[in-house]
Amino acid sequence: MPKTAKTIFHTSEKSNFILNMTPESYYRYNLRILQGFLILMPLFSMILEFVQVYSVPGMALSITGVFAIVFVFIGFMKSETPKSLFLPAGILGAMLIWGIVSLYNSYFYSISLFGADGRSEGWLSLLFYGSFFLLGAQLGTDENRLTLLHGMFYLGFAECLWGFLQMLPIGFPSYYTNLEPLLLFQVFLPSGLTGSPVFLAILLSMLLFPVTLEAVFTEQKNRRYFDCLCGFLFALTAVRTQCLIGILGTASAFVFALIYIMMKKNSHRMLKAVISVLLGILLGLGWNYAAPSLNHTYSRASAEETAVSNGLALYDGAIMWRDSSYRLSVSGYYMMGDTTNPNGSPDISNLSGTYQYLWKNTAKIISRFPLAGSGPDSLIYPQLYRSRNILSNPNTFDRCYNYYLHLAATLGIPMLMLFLILMILTIRKGIRAVRHGDWLSMSFLGAVILYCIMMLIGVSSITTAPLFWMMAGICISLTEKKES
């Protein structure tokens, strides 16, 4: 009998690009998809910053996420996906299944599926993040991994430039020129194109570690100069966000990088990189101290315009409610001393009090919904006490600024356990690879560990979290390098 041509999707082998795809092409397509997100997210956000519409940035995640899902399936179909990824893929599959359980038990199916306006972190975002993770794990070569890392550096550089314009009193578009929850005006905090100073601080702190390592270990002179510039800008801008994670994240990234560099005994190249980051930190602290007089910052807390004196201040609480309530209308307004909310009223000028309020009330939600949670992106709904009109419920919040508590409250304790298992597996594999690897391997491992630490006071966002999932995927694949 004559031999028939192999077909897929009712097309011949000769005309089907999937069947003709080589491993090198598959890795290259994966890289392009991940790079596509790094381009589309800031591009869409840039447009929306000017028109002040905040419900569309999820398009960047959706567009690239759909392509990521397709190529994850192609990897399994063509047996390009290594067997070592089957366990992580199985854990991700279990997370998605449990996400459906949470969605089914949620308050509103549509919000839990697509996410709240401007947040877009519903069940679909879990699917997209998992796909980014598996594509990051299938880049094939160190050259592709380095190319993606450089793309992240360029993104961070662009965020800093945008943030720098927001820090100047020149009227550049920014939602953090004022902090109405504290009645502070003309503070000019940078948020870049991420949506919040907290999100920007998380992004830049995560990138500060690898960019510092490359500034020391790369053999390319021009690249070292650019990395030193990035290290300076990342540190300066992250500190200038005037939130706790900007200070602690930057300090942690710098210390971690310094320890690794010292262990590798590359002190002859470390001076410029270390000085660049230190200058950024010191200038950021100095700018924070002098910002009130430079910006003519004033307060209306006493019904009069009162000048704010210079000093080092952190505005975490005001940023949180400015982001969720004033910017996106996904939480109630902050009202100091409000007695109607059964959960109490935080003093957002008090740092520890703010986090204690968020975490304590999130713990109550976890105790009410320990298994399925309140639903993806639905932390706000268990808190509503007046009506379903979110804004009419003062001092409610949609993010608790502890990602682990947030995950347990919205998707249940089983989801938190699955996430922790995946991270332990990822970090364990990364550590094993770093023992015999180079600075590039350590860059991804360090960034993943740093992000996981920051999430103790941090929050996931569609503008920053995808980079973490890409890096985590790369980290788990470092022991399975396939060189073309």
N, C-alpha and C positions, 0 to 999 in steps of 0.2 A: 504494500500500500504506500502511496506517496506521502512523504513527511509534510505535515502542515506547519505553517509558520506559527510561532508562539504569539498569543494575543493577550491583550489586557484592555478592558473597557471597549471591546469590540473593534480594536484597531490592530494593525499588523505591527510586528516587532520593529520593523524598519521605520515606521512612521511614529512610533510611540516614544515620547521623550523620556518617560519613566523607565522603560526597558533599556533605553540607550544611555541612561545616566550612569556615569562612572562614579566611583567613590569620591574622587577629587571634585567632580561637579556637584555632587550632593553636599559635600562640606562647604563648597563655595556658595551654593544657594542658601544654606543655613546661615552663613555669615551675612549675606546680603539682607536676609529677612531681619536679623537682629540689628544690623546697621540701619535698616529702614525705620525701625522704631526710634532710634537715636536722632533721626532727622525729622520724622513726622511729628513727634510729640512737641518739641520746642517750636516747630513751625506753626502748628495749629494754635498752641498757647500764645505765641507772639501776636497772632491776629486777634485772638480773643481778649488779650490784655488791653488792646486799644478800644475795642467795642464793649468791654466789660460784660461779656457773656461767658458763663462758666459751666455750661452743660454739655459742651461738645468735645473737650480734649480726649474723652474716651474713644473717639473715632480712631485716633492713632493706635491705641491698644487693640481695637477691634480689627482694623485693617491688617495690621501685621500679625495679630493673633490668629486670624483665620488662615493666613499663609503658613504660620508656624504649625498649626494643627495638621494641615495637609502634608507638610513635609515630615512631621513625626510619623504619620501613617506610611508615607513612602519609605522611610527608614526601616520600619518593621516589614513592609512588603518585600523589599529588596534585600532583607537580611543584613542591612548596613549597621543596624543598631546592635552594639555588642551585648553579649549575654550578661555582662556585669551591670547593665542598666535595667535589666528586667525587674530586679527587686525595687529600685527607686521608682520605676514606672508603676509597679504594683502598688506601692505606697501612695503615689499620686492618684492612682485610680481609686484607691480606698478613700482618699480625701475627697475626691469628686463625688463618690457615691454618698458619703456622709453629708456632703454639702447639699445633695438633693433631699436627704432626710430633713436637714435643717430648713431648706427652702419650703418643703411641704408643711412644716410646722411653723412657718413664719407668719408675720402679721399681714404682709402684702406680697403676693407672689411676684408681681412685676418688679418691685423694688429689689427684692431679694435675688431676682434673676439678673437684672441689668445694673443694679446699684442705684443709689440716690443721685440726684442731679449734681453734677460737678465732682462727685466721688467716683462713681462707676466701678465700685468694687463689690459687685454682686457675685453670684455663682459663676457667671461667665468669665470674670477676671481670674478666678481660680483655674479655670480651664486654660486660659491664655498664659498665665504664669507658669503652669506646669509644662506647657508646650515650649515656652522660652527656656525652661530648665533643661528639657530633653534636647533641644537644638543646641544650647550651649555646651552640652555634653558630647555633641557630635560635630565639632568643628574640625577634627582630624589632625591638625598640625599646630605646632607652636606659632607658626607664622600667622595663621588665621586667628588664633587666640590673641596674639599681640596686636593684630590689626583691629580687632574688636575693642581691646583695651584702649588703644589710641583714640578710637571713636568716642569712647566714654570721656577721655581727657578733653577732647575738643568740645564735647557737650558741656562739661564742667567749666571750661574756659568761656564759652558763650554765656553760660548762666552767670558767671562772675561779671562779665562786661555789662550784661543787662542789669544785674544787681547793683553794679557801681553807679549806673545812671539813676537808679531808684534811690540810692543813698544821698544824692546831691539834691539840694533844694531848688530844682529847676523845673518842677512840674511834670516830670516824666511819669507815665502811667504806672500807678502802683496802688494796691489796695491797703497798703500799710504805711501810707503817709501819716495817717492818724490812727490812734487806738481808742476808739469811742468807748469800749467797755471800761476804761480807766479815765475817760475824758481827757486824754492826752492828745495834743495836736502838734503837727510838724515834727514827728519823730523820724520819719524817712527810713524805715527798716527795709532791707532788701529781701525779696522773695524770689527774685529771678523769674524764671518761667515755670516754677514748680507749683505755685499756688499758695505757698506759705513760707515764712522764714524758717519754721521748724523743718519743713520738707527740704528746703535748700540746705540747711545745716546738716541734715542726715546725708544727703547726696554728696556734699563736698567733703565731709569727714570720711565717708567711705572711700572716696577717690584719693584723698590726701595720702593714704598709706602707699598704694601702688605707685603714685606719681613720684613720691619721695624715693622709693626704691629704684625706680628707673633712672632718676636723676643721678644716682650713685653708680649703678651697675652697667648702664648701657655704654656701648663703645662709640656711639654716634655723638659727636660733639654738639651739633646743632640741636639734636634731640635733648641733650642734657640741659642746654640753655632754656629751651621751651619748658621742660619739666620743672626747672627751678622757678621760672616765672609762674607756672601753674601752682606750684607749692606755695608761693607767696600769696597769690590771689585766692586760692582755696582757703588758706588759713585766715587771711584777712576778712574775707566775706563771711565765712562761717562764724567767726567770733563777732562780727558786726551785726549778726542777726539778733543779738541780745536775748538769746534763749539758752536754757541750761544745756541742751544737747549740743549747741554750737561750741560752748566752752569745753565740756567734757569730751565730746567727740573729737574735736581738734587736738586736745591734749593727749587723748588716748592714741590716736593715729600717729602723732609725732613720737610719743614714747615707744610704741610698738616698733615703728620703723627704725628708731635710733638703736634699740636693743638688737634688732636683727642685723643692722649694718655693723655694729660693734662686734657681734659674734662672728661675722664673716671677715672681720679685720680689713675692711676697705676704707680705712680712715683717710687715705690720701685723696679720696674723691668726695668724702662726705661733707667737707667744710662748706662748700657753696650751697648744697642742698639744705643742710641744717640751718645755716644762716638765713636762707630765703624763707623757710617756714617760720623761724623764730621772729624774723622781722615782720612777717605777716601777722603773727599772733600779737606782738607788742604794739604794732600800729593799730590793729583792730581794737585792742583794749584802750589805747590812748584815744582813738576816735570815739569809742563808746563813752569815755569819761567826759570828753569835751563836746559831745554832740548837742546837748541842750543849748549851750551858748552859740554854737555854730549854726544850729538850725532855728534858733529863737523858739525853742519848744515851750509851750505853755499849757497850763491845766485850767479846766473850767469846773473842777470839782466843787469849788466854793461859790459857784454862780458868777465868778469874776475871772478875768484872764490873769492867771498868776504864773510868773516865769518859773521854769523848772531849773533848779540849781544843778551844776555839773556833778557827776558821780557815776559810779558803775552800777547799773541796774539791769535786772533781767525781767522781761515782760511776758513770760510764758503764758500766764492766765489770760492776759489781754489778747495775745496773739491767737490763742485757742478759740475764744468766743468771737473775735473779729473774723476769723476764718470761717467758722461754722455758721454763725448767726448772721452777721452783717454781709459777708461775702456770698454765702451759698444758701442761706435760709434753711439749713437742715438741723438747726437746734434753736432753742428758745434764747431770748436775749438775756444777757447778764444783768441781774438786779441785786445790788448790794443790800443786805439786810432784809431781803424778801422773806416773809413768814408764811406764804401760801404754799410753797413747795414742801411737800412732806419729807423730802430728802435733805432739806436745809439750804443754806446759802453760803457759798465759799467767799473768802476774801482773796480775790485774785491778785492783789498786790503782795500777798504772802505766798512765797514759792512752795514751801512744804505744805501749807494749808490747801493750796490748789490741787496738788497731786493727791493728797490724802482724800480730798472730797471726791475726785474722779475715781480713784481706786476703791474706796469704801463702797460707793454706790454701784460700781461695776461688780464688785463681789456679791452684792445683794442680788443683782440680776443673774449671776452665775448660780447662786443658790436656788433661784426660782426656776431656771431652765438649765440644769446641769448637763443634760444629754444632747438635746438638739439646739440649744441656744435660742436666741430671739430671732434668728434668721440672718443671712448674709447682709451686711451693710444696714442692719436694723437695730442698732443699739439704742436709738432714740425712742422707739415706740413703747418699751416697757416703762419709760419714765413719764409719759404723758399723763397728766392728772386733771387738767381742766377741760380739754377738748382735743380733737384730732388735728386742730390747727397748731402746728409745731411752734410757731413763733409766739403763741399766746401762753406758752408754758415756760416761765422764766427759769434760768439756771439749769436747764437740761443741756445735754451734750451728746454728740454723735461719735466722738472718739475719746477714749479714756487715757491715751498717751502711756500705755503699756501694752504693746502688741500682743503679748501672751494672755493677759487678762481679756483684751478685746476679742481675741480669737475664741477663748473659752466662752465668753458672754454671748457672742453672736453665732458661733457655729458649734458650740458644745465642747465639753472636756475631751471627748474622744478625738475631735479634730485637733485640739491642742497636742494631745499625745502623739498623733500621727505626724504632725509637723515637727515635734521635737525628735522623734525617731528618725525622720528624714534628715534633719540637721545634724544629728549625732553621726549618722552614717556618712553624710557628706564631709563633715569635718574630720572624721576618723580617716577616711580615704585620702583627704587632702594632706593630713599630717604624714601619712605613710609615704606619699609621693614627695613631699618636701624634704624628707630626710636625704634623698638622693637627687633632688631637683635643683633648679636654679632660682634666681630672684623672681622670675615670671610665675613659677608655681606658688611661691610664697606670697606674691601679690594678690592672687585670687583667694588663697586660704585666709590671709590676714584681713582682706576686705570683708569676707563672709563672716569671720569671727567678730570683727568690729561691728558689723551691722547687727548681728545677733545680740551683742552686748548693748548697743544703743537702743534696741527695741524695748529694753526695760523701762525707758522713759520716752520711747519713740512710737511712731505710728506709720502704718503702711499707706502708700499713696501711689496712684497710677503713674505719676511722673517720676517716681524714684524706685519703687519696688521692682519693676521689671529688670533694672540693672542688677539688683541683688540676685534675682532668680537666674539670670544669665551667668553671673559669676559663680553661683552655687553649682550650676550644671557643669561649668568648666572644672570646678574644684573636684567634683565627684568623678570626673573622667581622666584626671591627671595620671592615674596608674594604668590607663588604657589608651595611651597615645598611639595613633595610627599615622605613621609618617607616609606621605605620598611619594 
